[in-house]
């Protein structure tokens, strides 16, 4: 009995220290970071998928130092230099995210045309790979480079399935994921219902795009009010900072606290206003 307990204790200790003795290899680690996926999607939508993240990080750091140096030279207040540095560092991510959002909004109105071209090509007797590759010439101009990459990969002999995976990465859009997965399923299981399914998807996409455009137009005043409400006090502070007595007043402990509290309140109010005027975006479930 004691020997059995000793063996059980040894096995338990071995299992407890096994993660350190035999760590998981890099090939078996399949966990993905949602933040990293979101960053890659935004870079792809902004047309910067070829730019390494290190280059973007270095550019953000340079802009942060430059903005902080300019603010320190103009105002001579340390806390304003700190705030300017943070804003300068956040400038590139804000531009990338804005550009990606505009691209996604613009693409939302183009997806029904893509589906219609696919339906017309399939009904004309073209195979699914050829119909998808034809969108490099027949599709909407903003999406042609992505489909041109698909056609090039298909010509290199990469196969239909890997080419679809590359297409999803280049498009980085939930609607593109649904279309690609529909084509993948039709390719794998066959069937004659693909044109009907694509027609239904095209109608749904048109209705969704029209509804989103109407709601976005109605809520545009919320976003404009948020931007104006955040920018107005800081513009006023910049004007008042041209006077030496204003700089002396803010270059104190109480002035520092006031500026930091103002930054926190402005950010919270801006995020709240944007959240009230934001439409829920679809998530990418088929990566």
N, C-alpha and C positions, 0 to 999 in steps of 0.2 A: 504493500500500500504506500509506504514511504517512497519507494522507487517511482511509483506512478505519479505521485504528487510532485516529485522532483522533476520528472520529465515534463509534466504540465507547466510547472513554473518556468522551466527553461524555454519551452515553446512560446509561452506568453511573453517572456522577456525578448526573445528573438523577434517576435512579431512587432513588439513595441518599438524596437530600434531598427526595424527593417527599412523605414523610409530614409534613414541616414546611411545605412549600409548599401542599399540598392536604390538610389534615387531614380525617379522616372526620367527616361531619356527625352531629348527634345522632340523626337519624332512622335512620341506617344502623348505629348501635352497638346491637348486640343482646346483648352480654354481660350476664349476670346474676350477682349475687353470691349464693352459697348461704347465706351468713349472713343477708343481707337477706331472702331468701325464707323462711328459718326464722323470723326475727323476725315477718314478716308473718303467717305461718301461726299462730304462737303467739298473736299479738294477736287474730286472727280467732277462734280456738278459745276464747280467754278472754272474748270478747264486747267487745273493745276495738278493733276494726278502724277505728272512726271517730275514735279518739284519735290525733293526730299524734305522731310520734316525738320531735319537739322538746319537746312538753309532758311526755312521759315522762322525757326527759333532764333537763329542768329540775327535775322533781319528785325525781329521783334525786339531783341535786346538792344540793337543799335538805335532803333527809333526811340526806345525808352530812355536811353542815355542822352540822346540828342534833345528830346523834349524836356527832360529834367534839367539839362544844362541851359537851354534857352530860358526856361522859366526862372531858374536861379539867377541868370544874368539880368533878366528884365525886372523881376519883382524883388529878388533878394530874400524871399521867404522860404524856409526849408520845407515846410509842409506843402506849400504850393508846388515846389519842385518835385516833391514825392508824388503828389496827385498827377502832375503833368507826366511824370515818368510812367505811372501806371496806365494812364490814358494812351500815351504813345506806344507802349508795349501791346496794348489791346487793339490798336488801330488795324493792323493787318488781319487778325482773326475776325474783326467786325466786318472788314471789307470782303473777306472770303465768304463769310456766312451770308452777307447781304447779296453778293453775287450768286451764290448757290441757291438762295431762296428765289431770286428773280428768275433764274434759269428753270427751277422746278415749276414755278407758276407759269412761265411761258410754255414749258413742255406739256403741261396739263392740257392745253388746248390743242396740242399737236398729236397726242396719242390716238384719238379716233381716226385721224387720217392714216396713221401707220397701220392700224388694224384694217381699215378699208383696203389699203394696198395689198395687205396679206391675203384678205378674202378674195380680191380680184385675181391675184396671181394663182392662188390655189384652184379657183374655179376655172382658170384658163389652162389648167393641166400641169402647172409647174410643181416640182417637188418642194417640200418644206425648206431644205437648205437653199435651193435656188431662189425661192420666193423671199426668204429672209435676206439673202445676199443682194437681191435686186433693189432692196431699200437703200443701198448705198448710192443709187442713181435716181430712184423714184420717190424716196421718202422725203420728209420735210428737210430743208437745208441744214437746220441746226443739228439734226440727228444723223446726217449722212456720214460724218467721220467715224462714229461708233460702229455703224453697220459696214463701213468700208474696212474697218479693222476685222470685223467678223468675216467678211468675204476673203480678206487676205489670209486669215488663219485657216479658213476652209480650203483655199487653194494650196496651202502648204501641206495639206494632208493631216491636219490636226484632228479631224473628226468633228461631227456635228455637236456632240455633247460638250467637249472642251471649248469649242467656239462659242456655244451658248453661255458657258460660264464666264468667258472673257467679255462677252457682250454685256452681261449683267454688271460686271465690275466697271465697265466704261460708262454705262448709262446711270448706275447708282440711283435707281428710282423704284419705288414700290410698284408702280404701274408696269414698268418694264419687267420687273420680276414676275408679275402675274402672267404677262404675255409670253415671256420666255418659258415659264413652267407649263403653260398651256401647249406651246409648240413641242416641248420636250415630251409631254405625256402623249400627244397625238403621234409623235414619231415612234414612241416605244410601243404603244398599244394599238395604233391604227384607228380606223373608224371613219365614218362619213359625216360625223356631226361637227367637225372642226369649223366649217364656215358658219354654222348656226351659232356655235358658242362664241366665235369671234364677233359676229353681228350683235349678239346680246351684250358682249363686253363693250363694243363700240358705243351702243346706245347708252349704257350705264355711264361710260366715261364722259360722254357729251352732257348728260344731265348733271353729273357731278361738277363738271367744269363750269357750267352755266350758273349753278347754285352758288358755288364758291366765289365766282366773280361778282355776283350780286351782293353777297354778304360782305365781301372784302370792300366793295365800293361803299356800302353803307357804314362800315366801321372804320373807314379811313380817317375820319375826324378824331377817333380815339388815339390812333398812332400819332397824328400830327399834334394833338394836344399834349401827348406825353413828351414828345421831342421839344416842343416849345416850353413846356413847364420845367423841363430839366435844364435847358440851355439858358433860359432868361436870367436866373439869379447869378450864374457864373459869368455871363456876359456883363452884367451889372458890376460884379466884383472886379472884372478885368478893367472896366472903365474907371471905377473908383480907385483902383490900385495905382493909377497914374499920379495920385497925390501922395506926397511924402507922409502926411499925417495918417493916411489910411494904411500905408505899409507899416508904419510904426505901431498902429493899433493891432494889426493882425500878426505882427511879428512878436507875439507874446504867448504866454501859456494859455490865456483865455482865448486868444485868437486862433491858436492851433486847435484847441478843443472845438471851437465853433466851426472851423473849416472841416474837421473830420466828421463832426455830427452832420454838417450839411451834405458832405459826400455820401454818408450812409443813408440819409433820408432821401436824397435825390435818386440814388440807385434803387432803393426799395420802392419809391413811388413810380419810377420808370418801369421797373419789372412788373409791378402790379397793373399799371395801365396797359402795358403790352400784353400781359396775360389775359386781361379782360377783352382785348380786341383781337386775340389770336384764334385762328381756326385750328382744330385738331388735325395734325398731319398723319398720314398713313405711315405705319412702320414697315420696315423691310423684314418680312417673315421668311422669305425664300432667298437667302444669301448664297 
